[in-house]
Amino acid sequence: MAETQVVERKLAAIFAADVVGYSHLMQLDELGTLRSLRVARAIVDRLIAGHRGRIFTTAGDSVLADFASAVDAVECALAVQEAIAEENAQWPEGERMRFRIGVHLGDVIVDGDNLLGDGVNIASRLQTLAEPGGIYVSAAVRDQIGTKLPVTFIDRGGQRLKNMARPLRAFEIVGPGVDGLSGLAARAVARPVLLGLGAAILLLAVVIAAAWWRWSGPPGMGTVASQQVGGPAVPAGAPPDTAGVRSVSAPRLSIVVLPFLNLSNDPEQEYFADAITEDLTIDVSRIAGAVVIARNSAFAYKGQPADPKQIGRELGVRYVLQGSVRRSGSQVRINAVLIDAETDAQLWAERFDRDIGDLFAVQNEITVRIARALQSQLAIAEARRTVAHPDALDYILRGRAQLTKPISPENYNEAIGYFESALELDPQSAEAAAWLATLLAVRTLDELSDFPNDDLHRARQLAAHALAAAPDNALSHYARAQVLRAESRCAEAIPEYEVAVALDRSRAPAYAHIGWCKFLTGSVDGVIPYFEQAIRLSPHEPAIAPWYGRLGVVQLLQSHTDEAIVSLEKARSENAGLPFVHAWLAAAYALKGEDQRAHVELGEAQQLNEGYGSLATVKKSTWFAKPEIRALAEATYFVGLRKAGMPEQ
């Protein structure tokens, strides 16, 4: 009998890096290129080891390494690109090493010290998609990272790679140290990949006379800054007058939305770029605590080369939002970049590609998505600043930043502590009261509260205080709606959510909650579009896991089991700590005959929440209070739980 060959396999995050244009550099200067490569390789080798990786193959200008963790692999890739960029600044252009990096998480074959198989090949192919200085990752890596790292994933769709039978979904990473979308930042070494320009954007040194500003706006909402004297700001390139430059530090959450560039060949498209800018200025001004430079002052920079640090000094703002619009035929591409005006660091970037059907609808969707992203990114940026004596707003911003992390009891508790501190310093703060009420209610809704009755009682009082103090504030109505939903008063919660959306159209969670409340009041048809709208407006929302989970609930009750499994698995991937997701996934797997997977998921649900110990307990949930919902559950969910092994009593 032939001896069976045993093949050792393992799951690994594969890191593949390759020097851009290496052969061409060798033709120009062999010795200089080898010298630069040795320096670059020393950096790469050190950082791989420092991030717990292992190099298993090198071939001239390429490096292959494996990591036990996708997070470690991506952190290493970011560190490598940042370190190489710093090293390149010291060398002539012709001697600079620029790497492309690809990262994939997959099954590999272990052959001694070497690794083989599709997992390695995919990582190697992914790096060929990246721009010089850029990073591409697979969907498997994106799913593992979630919100664990301060990076943005730009979905590049299915990519056909060499010798791969099927397209592979790829994501471009935007984060610290990555050149891939740094063009709009107009740095000293400008390579405008984001804008897709053929030549670098030249920086012009500009200084203007600064004016004192008057801040005005409705209470509890962002403000739009208008100049007190002298009309609009002096355009970039005006003669310097440093005597009037502001010496005071810029206000917190102060930002200017610069005119978006029209990169289309058609000058007639200028109106669309201007409309995006104007809508964004309005939407960003709705962010609580934001100070937004007025449209007329921002448009003084239209058509001028822009240095974010200089603009920050001139306008007295901490942040600059830049962007571009490119329209070609029926396609439109919109890029946006948020820059810290004090350090010139790129904090966030996103690219939106859309078919132009209803141009106005596209404009609305993109501006709302950008405004929603800025709500989180500005809070994160402010929370990172060191403050010797924090005030109420500092604590509010820290709490908001904490809420950008995945849902967990620990993250909830830390955010609650920040909002409590804010209220101690300013008991009249409507914003602190609204945030704390919202969080106490959500902690109860997510089954993560040890004392749900106490949390709801406190949340009810805080929401009432916030609404009385700021009746025209979207957050106040949102907090009230969250409390009502936690009290199972969904019919009353729906109009409060609708008011919140009317006051702030970027409040994506409100759409998801409207959908869920309509479901709990007995309406199943027409619910799914609300969840889809929320996910579309805020695809990187930290709390997106419950949205996917509840979408899966509705799909399962409608007997769309395959679609339900996809949604529930996305929810689990985003946050594995939600008990209801595991329970519904157990039922869905069981209905498909996947008994082993169903049993595992049911065990996870029961470990996270004792309420999933029996069907009798599950049926007591307010989710099934309406006869029409209960009837659907009897035909689907309850059947699946029985098949998964849940006892009746």
C-alpha positions in Angstrom: 0.0 0.0 0.0 1.4 3.4 -0.9 2.3 5.6 2.0 -0.1 8.6 2.4 1.7 11.9 2.4 0.8 14.1 5.3 0.7 17.8 4.3 1.0 20.3 7.1 -1.2 23.4 6.8 -1.8 26.5 8.8 -3.8 29.7 8.7 -1.5 32.7 8.3 -1.5 36.4 7.4 0.9 36.7 4.4 2.8 39.9 3.8 4.2 40.5 0.3 6.4 43.5 -0.5 8.1 44.4 -3.8 10.2 47.3 -4.9 8.7 49.5 -7.6 10.7 49.7 -10.8 13.7 47.7 -9.4 15.0 46.5 -12.8 14.9 50.0 -14.2 16.8 51.3 -11.1 19.5 48.6 -11.6 20.0 49.6 -15.2 20.5 53.2 -14.2 22.9 52.6 -11.2 23.6 49.1 -10.0 25.8 50.1 -7.0 23.5 52.9 -5.9 20.4 50.8 -6.2 22.0 47.9 -4.2 23.1 50.4 -1.5 19.5 51.8 -1.2 18.0 48.3 -1.2 20.2 47.2 1.7 19.1 50.2 3.7 15.4 49.6 2.8 15.7 45.9 3.6 17.2 46.5 7.0 14.2 48.7 7.8 11.7 46.1 6.5 13.4 43.2 8.3 13.5 45.1 11.6 9.9 46.1 11.4 8.7 42.6 10.4 10.5 41.1 13.4 9.2 43.9 15.7 5.6 43.0 14.7 6.1 39.3 15.4 6.5 38.3 11.8 8.8 35.9 10.1 10.5 36.3 6.7 10.3 33.0 4.8 11.3 34.0 1.3 13.4 36.8 -0.3 14.2 37.2 -3.9 16.2 40.2 -4.8 13.8 43.1 -4.3 10.8 41.1 -2.9 10.0 40.0 0.6 7.5 37.4 1.8 6.7 37.1 5.6 4.0 35.4 7.6 2.2 36.7 10.8 -0.1 34.9 13.2 -2.3 38.0 13.2 -3.8 40.0 10.4 -3.6 43.1 12.7 0.1 42.6 13.2 0.6 42.2 9.4 -1.3 45.3 8.5 0.4 47.3 11.3 3.7 46.2 10.0 2.8 47.2 6.5 1.8 50.7 7.7 5.0 51.0 9.7 7.1 49.9 6.7 5.6 52.4 4.3 6.0 55.2 6.9 9.6 54.4 7.7 10.5 54.0 4.0 9.0 57.3 3.2 11.0 59.0 5.9 14.2 57.3 4.7 13.5 58.3 1.1 13.4 62.0 2.0 17.1 61.8 2.6 18.0 60.3 -0.8 18.0 61.7 -4.3 14.9 60.9 -6.4 16.8 58.3 -8.5 17.9 56.3 -5.5 14.7 56.1 -3.6 13.1 52.7 -2.9 9.3 52.6 -3.0 7.5 49.4 -2.1 4.1 48.0 -2.9 2.6 45.8 -0.2 -0.1 43.2 -0.3 -1.6 41.3 2.7 -3.8 38.3 2.6 -5.2 35.9 5.3 -5.5 32.4 4.1 -4.6 28.7 4.3 -0.9 27.9 3.4 1.2 24.8 3.1 4.2 24.4 5.4 7.3 23.1 3.7 10.1 23.2 6.2 10.8 26.9 6.7 9.0 27.8 3.5 5.3 28.5 2.9 3.4 27.6 -0.3 -0.1 27.7 -1.8 -2.8 30.1 -2.8 -2.5 32.1 0.4 1.0 33.1 -0.6 0.2 33.7 -4.3 -2.8 35.9 -3.5 -0.7 38.2 -1.3 1.9 38.5 -4.0 -0.7 39.3 -6.6 -2.4 41.9 -4.3 0.8 44.0 -4.0 0.9 44.4 -7.8 -2.4 46.4 -7.5 -1.0 48.9 -5.1 0.3 52.3 -5.9 4.0 52.9 -5.0 4.0 53.4 -1.3 0.5 51.8 -1.1 -1.1 48.8 0.5 -3.8 46.4 -0.8 -5.4 43.7 1.3 -8.0 41.0 0.7 -11.5 40.9 2.1 -10.4 38.3 4.6 -7.9 40.8 6.1 -10.5 43.6 6.0 -13.0 41.5 7.9 -10.4 40.6 10.6 -9.2 44.2 11.1 -12.7 45.7 11.4 -12.2 48.8 13.4 -9.2 47.6 15.3 -6.8 50.0 13.5 -7.1 53.7 12.6 -7.3 53.1 8.9 -9.8 53.4 6.1 -10.5 50.6 3.7 -11.5 51.6 0.2 -13.4 48.8 -1.6 -11.8 48.3 -5.0 -14.3 45.5 -6.0 -13.4 42.2 -7.6 -10.0 42.2 -9.2 -8.8 39.7 -11.7 -5.3 38.6 -10.7 -2.8 36.6 -12.7 -3.4 32.9 -12.7 -6.5 33.3 -10.5 -9.7 31.7 -11.8 -12.1 34.0 -10.0 -12.0 37.8 -9.2 -10.7 38.6 -5.8 -12.3 41.4 -3.8 -9.5 43.9 -2.9 -9.3 46.8 -0.5 -6.9 49.8 -0.6 -5.7 50.9 2.8 -5.6 54.6 3.8 -3.9 55.3 7.0 -0.7 56.7 8.7 2.3 56.3 6.5 0.4 55.2 3.3 1.0 57.3 0.2 -1.9 55.8 -1.7 -4.2 58.8 -1.3 -1.9 61.5 -0.2 -2.0 63.7 -3.2 -4.5 66.2 -1.9 -2.4 66.8 1.2 0.1 68.6 -1.0 3.1 67.6 1.0 6.7 68.4 0.4 7.0 65.3 -1.8 3.7 65.7 -3.5 2.5 62.7 -5.6 -1.2 63.3 -6.2 -2.5 59.8 -6.5 -5.8 60.8 -5.0 -6.5 63.3 -7.8 -5.0 61.2 -10.5 -3.0 64.2 -11.8 0.0 63.6 -14.0 2.2 66.2 -12.3 2.9 67.1 -8.7 1.0 70.0 -7.1 3.4 72.8 -6.4 3.1 74.5 -3.0 3.1 78.3 -2.9 4.0 80.1 0.3 1.1 82.3 1.2 0.5 84.6 4.1 -2.6 86.8 4.6 -3.8 89.3 7.2 -5.9 87.4 9.6 -9.2 88.8 11.0 -10.9 88.3 14.3 -13.9 86.0 14.0 -17.3 86.0 15.5 -18.8 82.6 16.2 -22.6 82.3 15.9 -25.1 79.5 15.5 -28.1 77.8 17.2 -27.4 76.3 20.6 -26.2 72.8 20.8 -25.3 72.6 17.1 -22.2 73.3 15.1 -21.6 76.9 14.2 -20.6 78.6 10.9 -17.9 81.2 11.4 -18.3 84.6 9.7 -15.8 87.4 9.6 -16.4 90.4 11.8 -14.6 92.9 9.6 -13.2 93.3 6.1 -15.4 90.9 4.1 -14.1 87.6 2.8 -10.6 86.3 3.5 -7.8 87.5 1.3 -7.1 84.8 -1.4 -4.0 82.7 -1.2 -1.1 84.5 -2.8 -2.0 88.0 -1.5 0.8 90.1 -0.2 1.9 89.1 3.3 0.9 91.1 6.3 2.0 89.2 9.3 1.1 91.8 11.9 -2.5 90.6 12.0 -1.8 86.9 12.2 -3.7 85.2 15.1 -1.6 84.2 18.0 -4.4 82.3 19.8 -4.9 78.6 19.3 -7.6 77.4 17.0 -10.9 76.4 18.6 -11.7 72.7 19.1 -13.5 71.1 16.2 -12.8 74.1 14.0 -12.7 73.2 10.3 -12.9 74.7 6.8 -14.3 72.9 3.8 -12.2 74.1 0.9 -13.8 74.3 -2.6 -13.7 70.8 -4.1 -11.6 70.8 -7.3 -13.3 70.1 -10.6 -11.0 67.6 -12.4 -13.5 66.9 -15.3 -12.6 68.0 -18.8 -15.9 69.9 -18.9 -15.8 73.3 -17.1 -19.6 73.1 -17.0 -19.2 70.6 -14.2 -17.8 73.3 -11.9 -21.3 73.7 -10.5 -21.4 70.1 -9.2 -18.1 70.5 -7.3 -19.3 73.8 -5.8 -22.6 72.2 -4.8 -20.7 69.4 -3.0 -18.7 72.0 -1.1 -21.7 74.0 -0.1 -23.7 71.0 1.1 -20.8 69.7 3.1 -20.3 73.1 4.8 -23.9 72.9 5.9 -23.8 69.3 7.0 -20.6 69.6 8.9 -21.9 72.7 10.7 -24.6 70.3 12.2 -21.9 68.3 14.1 -22.2 69.2 17.8 -19.6 71.7 18.9 -18.2 72.2 15.4 -17.0 75.6 14.3 -17.1 75.8 10.5 -15.7 78.6 8.3 -18.4 80.2 6.3 -18.8 79.4 2.6 -17.7 82.8 1.3 -14.4 82.8 3.2 -13.7 79.2 2.1 -14.3 80.1 -1.5 -11.7 82.8 -1.4 -9.2 79.9 -1.8 -10.9 78.6 -4.9 -8.5 77.9 -7.7 -5.5 78.6 -5.5 -2.7 76.1 -4.6 -3.4 75.3 -0.9 -1.1 74.5 2.0 -3.2 73.1 4.8 -0.9 74.4 7.6 -0.9 77.9 6.1 -4.7 77.9 5.7 -5.1 76.7 9.2 -3.1 79.6 10.5 -4.9 82.1 8.3 -8.4 81.0 9.2 -7.7 79.9 12.7 -8.9 76.3 12.3 -7.5 73.0 13.4 -8.8 70.9 10.4 -9.0 71.3 6.6 -11.2 69.2 4.4 -10.1 69.0 0.8 -11.6 67.1 -2.1 -12.1 66.7 -5.8 -14.8 65.7 -8.3 -14.1 64.0 -11.6 -17.0 63.3 -14.0 -16.6 61.2 -17.1 -19.7 60.1 -19.1 -22.1 58.4 -16.7 -19.5 58.0 -13.9 -18.5 60.4 -11.2 -15.6 60.0 -8.7 -15.4 62.1 -5.5 -12.3 62.1 -3.3 -12.2 63.7 0.2 -9.3 64.1 2.6 -9.3 65.4 6.2 -6.0 67.0 7.3 -4.8 68.2 10.7 -3.9 71.8 9.9 -1.4 72.0 12.8 0.7 69.0 11.7 -0.3 68.5 8.0 -1.1 64.9 8.9 -3.7 63.1 6.9 -6.4 61.9 9.3 -8.9 60.3 7.0 -9.5 59.8 3.3 -12.2 58.2 1.2 -13.0 57.8 -2.5 -16.5 57.4 -3.9 -17.3 56.0 -7.3 -20.9 56.3 -8.5 -23.0 55.9 -11.6 -24.9 59.1 -12.3 -28.5 58.3 -12.5 -30.1 60.9 -10.2 -27.2 63.4 -9.8 -29.0 65.1 -6.9 -29.4 61.8 -5.1 -25.7 61.0 -5.6 -24.8 64.5 -4.3 -26.9 63.9 -1.2 -25.6 60.5 -0.4 -21.9 61.5 -0.7 -22.1 64.6 1.3 -24.0 62.8 4.1 -21.5 60.0 4.1 -18.6 62.4 4.4 -20.3 64.4 7.2 -21.0 61.2 9.1 -17.4 60.1 8.8 -16.2 63.5 10.0 -18.4 63.2 13.1 -16.2 60.3 14.2 -12.9 61.4 12.8 -13.0 64.8 14.4 -13.8 63.4 17.8 -11.0 60.8 17.5 -8.5 63.6 16.5 -9.5 65.8 19.4 -9.4 62.9 21.9 -5.8 62.2 21.0 -4.7 65.7 22.0 -3.1 66.1 25.4 -5.0 68.4 27.7 -3.6 69.3 31.1 -7.0 70.4 32.5 -9.8 68.9 30.5 -13.2 70.6 30.6 -16.7 69.3 29.8 -16.2 69.4 26.1 -12.9 67.5 26.3 -14.6 64.7 28.1 -17.5 64.7 25.7 -15.1 64.4 22.8 -13.3 61.5 24.5 -16.5 59.8 25.1 -17.5 60.2 21.4 -14.1 58.9 20.4 -14.6 55.8 22.6 -17.8 55.1 20.8 -16.0 54.7 17.5 -14.6 51.5 18.9 -16.3 48.1 18.7 -19.3 47.4 21.0 -18.2 45.9 24.3 -19.1 46.3 28.0 -15.6 47.8 28.6 -15.9 50.4 25.8 -19.4 51.3 26.9 -18.3 51.7 30.5 -15.3 53.9 29.6 -17.4 56.1 27.4 -20.1 56.5 30.1 -17.3 57.5 32.5 -16.3 60.3 30.2 -19.8 61.6 29.8 -20.4 61.4 33.6 -17.2 63.5 34.0 -18.5 66.1 31.5 -21.8 66.4 33.5 -19.9 66.8 36.8 -18.1 69.8 35.3 -21.2 71.2 33.5 -24.5 69.8 34.9 -26.4 71.9 32.4 -24.8 70.5 29.3 -27.5 69.2 27.0 -24.9 67.5 24.8 -23.4 65.5 27.7 -26.8 64.6 29.0 -28.0 63.4 25.5 -24.9 61.3 24.9 -25.1 59.7 28.4 -28.8 59.0 28.0 -28.2 57.5 24.6 -25.5 55.2 25.8 -27.3 54.0 28.9 -30.3 53.1 26.8 -28.1 51.4 24.1 -26.3 49.4 26.8 -29.6 48.0 27.9 -30.8 47.4 24.3 -27.6 45.5 23.5 -28.1 43.2 26.6 -24.8 44.5 28.1 -26.2 46.2 31.2 -25.9 44.6 34.7 -28.7 46.9 36.0 -31.0 47.6 33.0 -33.8 49.1 35.1 -31.4 51.6 36.8 -29.8 52.5 33.5 -33.2 53.2 31.9 -34.5 55.3 34.8 -31.4 57.5 34.6 -31.5 57.6 30.8 -35.1 58.8 30.9 -34.2 61.7 33.2 -31.2 62.7 31.1 -33.1 62.6 27.8 -35.8 64.8 29.3 -33.2 67.3 30.5 -31.5 67.4 27.1 -34.7 67.9 25.2 -35.8 70.7 27.5 -32.4 72.5 27.2 -32.0 72.0 23.4 -35.4 71.2 21.7 -34.0 71.9 18.2 -31.0 69.6 18.6 -31.0 66.4 16.6 -29.1 64.6 19.4 -31.7 65.5 22.0 -34.5 63.9 19.9 -32.3 60.9 19.1 -31.6 60.3 22.8 -35.3 60.5 23.6 -36.0 58.0 20.8 -33.3 55.6 22.1 -34.9 55.7 25.6 -38.4 55.1 24.2 -37.1 52.1 22.1 -35.4 50.6 25.2 -38.7 50.9 27.0 -40.4 49.0 24.1 -42.4 52.1 23.1 -41.4 52.0 19.5 -44.5 53.6 18.1 -43.5 56.8 20.1 -39.8 56.4 19.2 -40.3 56.5 15.4 -41.4 60.2 15.2 -38.5 61.2 17.5 -36.0 59.4 15.1 -37.7 61.1 12.2 -37.2 64.5 13.8 -33.5 63.7 14.4 -33.0 62.8 10.8 -34.8 65.9 9.6 -32.5 68.0 11.8 -29.4 66.1 10.9 -29.6 63.9 7.7 -26.2 62.3 8.4 -27.5 60.6 11.6 -27.3 57.2 9.9 -28.2 55.1 13.0 -31.6 56.7 13.1 -32.5 55.0 9.8 -31.6 51.6 11.2 -33.6 52.3 14.4 -36.6 53.4 12.4 -36.5 50.2 10.5 -36.2 48.1 13.7 -39.0 50.0 15.4 -41.3 49.5 12.4 -40.5 45.8 12.7 -41.3 45.6 16.4 -44.6 47.4 15.8 -45.6 44.5 13.4 -44.4 45.8 10.0 -42.0 43.5 8.2 -42.5 44.6 4.6 -40.6 47.7 3.8 -38.2 47.4 6.8 -35.1 46.2 5.0 -34.5 49.5 3.0 -34.0 51.4 6.3 -31.1 49.1 7.3 -29.7 49.3 3.8 -29.8 53.1 3.9 -28.0 53.2 7.3 -25.3 50.8 6.0 -24.9 52.8 2.8 -24.5 56.1 4.6 -22.1 54.8 7.3 -20.4 51.6 6.1 -17.7 51.9 8.7 -20.0 52.6 11.6 -18.6 51.1 14.8 -22.1 50.0 15.7 -22.8 48.4 12.3 -22.8 44.9 13.7 -26.4 45.2 15.2 -27.6 46.7 11.9 -26.4 43.7 10.0 -27.7 41.5 12.7 -31.2 42.9 12.7 -31.2 42.9 8.9 -30.5 39.2 9.2 -33.3 38.7 11.7 -35.8 40.2 9.2 -34.4 38.2 6.3 -34.7 35.0 8.3 -38.3 35.7 9.4 -39.1 36.3 5.7 -37.6 32.8 5.0 -34.6 34.4 3.0 -32.3 32.1 4.9 -29.2 32.3 2.6 -29.4 36.2 2.7 -29.9 36.1 6.5 -26.8 34.0 6.9 -24.7 36.5 4.9 -26.0 39.4 7.0 -25.6 37.6 10.3 -22.1 36.4 9.5 -21.2 40.1 8.7 -22.5 41.1 12.1 -20.5 38.4 13.8 -17.4 39.4 11.9 -17.8 43.0 13.0 -18.5 42.1 16.6 -18.5 38.5 18.0 -19.9 39.7 21.4 -23.6 40.1 20.5 -25.6 37.2 21.8 -28.6 37.6 19.5 -26.4 37.4 16.4 -25.1 33.9 17.5 -28.6 32.7 18.4 -30.2 33.7 15.0 -27.2 32.4 13.2 -27.6 29.1 15.0 -31.2 28.9 13.8 -30.3 29.8 10.3 -27.5 27.2 10.1 -29.9 24.6 11.5 -32.6 25.4 9.0 -29.9 24.8 6.3 -29.0 21.4 7.8 -25.6 22.6 9.1 -26.1 21.1 12.5 -22.5 21.3 13.8 -22.2 25.0 13.0 -25.6 25.6 14.5 -24.6 23.9 17.7 -21.4 26.0 18.0 -23.3 29.2 17.5 -26.0 28.3 20.0 -23.3 27.6 22.6 -21.8 31.0 22.0 -25.1 32.7 22.5 -25.8 30.8 25.7 -22.3 31.6 27.0 -22.8 35.3 26.4 -26.4 35.5 27.7 -28.3 33.0 29.9 -31.5 34.1 28.3 -30.8 31.7 25.4 -31.1 28.7 27.7 -34.6 27.6 26.6 -37.2 28.4 24.0 -39.6 29.3 26.8 -37.3 32.1 27.8 -36.6 33.3 24.3 -40.3 33.5 23.5 -40.7 36.1 26.3 -38.7 38.6 24.3 -40.6 41.8 23.4 -39.4 41.1 19.8 -42.3 38.6 19.5 -45.0 40.7 21.2 -46.9 41.3 18.0 -48.9 38.3 16.7 -47.7 38.7 13.1 -44.0 38.7 14.2 -44.6 35.8 16.5 -46.2 33.8 13.7 -43.2 34.3 11.5 -40.8 33.3 14.3 -42.8 30.1 15.0 -42.3 29.1 11.3 -38.6 30.0 11.1 -36.6 31.1 14.1 -38.1 28.8 16.8 -37.9 25.9 14.4 -34.2 26.6 13.8 -33.5 26.9 17.5 -35.1 23.5 18.2 -33.0 21.9 15.4 -29.9 23.5 16.9 -30.6 21.8 20.2 -32.3 24.4 22.3 -34.7 22.7 24.9 -38.3 23.9 25.3 -37.9 24.6 29.0 
